[in-house]
Amino acid sequence: MNVRRFERNTLGRDVVVGDIHGCFSVLEAALSAIEFDADKDRLFCVGDLIDRGPQSIEALRYYKSANCVRGNHEDMLLGLQRSGQDLGEVHKQLKRNGMDWWIDLTDDAREEFANAFEQLPLAIEVESENGLVGIVHAEVPYAWDWPTFIAGLNQKDTTAIDSALWGRERIEHEDTSCVPGVSKVFHGHTIQQAPTCLGNRFYVDTGCIRGLMHMNPLAGRLTVADLTIGPADFTADPELGLLFDARLSQDRPRLEISSV
């Protein structure tokens, strides 16, 4: 299943978070701060829940309970597991990408994670009061409309899949064009100093892992945004676009909420 679609949430809020990268203590504190209610609110993730951070093993629980697209980090480990390649041969590559936690897992645990990775869609569609919202880890190719992109993913088109997992061309060129056929699209993958809106594309990876590991709130923070947010509010409204600063307080992060 390369694409998953959700009907409109008539009970509560739909929120999306940037790349977690094994920083689940930060995510949990963020959800607590916004009084997230799992009985009526829905959590969406832009992928890369694993690697680099200290709590990647916790990701399995979130893959089962949250609505997450596949990121390039999930895809890399899935490819490695399915290839049967010896971990010793790629140890340096794994360490460089913050994947050394994978080596310490049992064979059964690695297979359990791989099975979870396989179930993750490459894109999510969510009906909202403002129209259809898309979620994809990296980007939609230049000049493609949303229906064409979704059709490409379903047909296993390599251009669509590579762009969904790895694309950075549009954000690196600060492309302000919209993706036709969808009201807005949320992305992660490419770290931004602050949540960034270009056209109808919203980039929410603000480098949570950098803030946690360096204990520097300017180095990286977790962005939580409501799916109904508009471009005018994205960098102004602290109730819709929240940044969570990770600081150490004894043995766990302390979070300070600030507007963008």
Disulfide bonds with the S-S distance in Angstrom:
none
